[in-house]
Amino acid sequence: MDKVKAIKNELSKYIDEEKAKYLPNFFKAFPGGYGEGDKFIGVAVPNQRKVAKKFKDLSLNEIQKLLNEDIHEYRLTALFILVHKFQKSDNIGKKEIVDFYIKNINRVNNWDLVDSTAYKILGPYLIDKDKSLLYDFAKTDHLWKQRISIVTTYYFIKNGKYEDTLKISKLLLDHKHDLIHKAVGWMLREIGNRDKEVEVEFLKKYYKKMPRTMLRYAIEKFDKEERTKYLKGEI
């Protein structure tokens, strides 16, 4: 049995019919939803990680076959394997995986697929390189590229580098989609968790322009009195 078929068989052992019914709505996989066209078999993420670990030596060609599938769990499991391969690769291997990831960016097409990979692959690769790719992504009208652009910077934040997060957040301030509002707010909150002064300086300039969800996510860890002042525009 080939490995791709073996992975599908392994995942099928963990199918939960109730979860399969619930997930399409959760991921907005209905006509007009951001996940339109996505299909689910109902496998929980911990079980996908378990399968990915078992098949961690999958080749890029085999990963490609899984990414080409409409089944969400096949793509996420493939991406878990890709992250593992990236982390274990030398510099040449990392470059190959980054190129592969970018080539397949249209298959990284829901928020969990983005959030499980962007800061773990593009983040460490770009931290000491030119980051124009992220700004190009932020300036597109492609929802998942835009989310990738901001979520990738989580790795930079973890390493005490906030400049790109702040610049990309500014580019996305007027975005219309709540998935971007949540991602930007999340990254600003992560900056604040490490250096509140940096976050507050940004918020004082832009909080009145921010979509409400973005602001709520950004100030989630502030004390109640301070949150109230921001929400009332009294800062």
C-alpha angles and dihedrals in degrees: 000000000000117000096246091056089044091055091050090050091048092050090049089064089068100046114140111194094202091051090049089058094046102045100066090061093042091054094039092242094161130103108296093012122121089248096047111157096021115132128201136202095188107251117154118235096245089057091048089053089050091054092044090054091051091052098035093133094063113140123241089250090056092045087052091057091054093046089054090061124100091219107104095210092054091055095045092048089049090051092050087056091047091054090051091050091049093051092050097043131098120238094277091049092047091054090051091051093047090051089048091049093050091046088054097041091122089062091055086076111145132056096254091051089052096044093049094054119017099077092036097053110020093030100063092035096053101036093096097027140072109296100197089117090069093050090048089052092048091053095052124090089235109117097207095045088051092050090046090052093060101032091052088065090065086085090053090050091052086056095049096258113127106158098093093045090054094046094048091044088056090051090053099044093105096044115134101213123089091216087067092042090054094045094049092045090049093052093047089051090051089054089050091051087062103030115008092183091064092050094046092051089055094044094051089058098043114015094101089056095047122106109252095248092052091051094046091052092047095052098037093115096046117104117267096256093052092046090052092053092052093048091049092046093243100130 
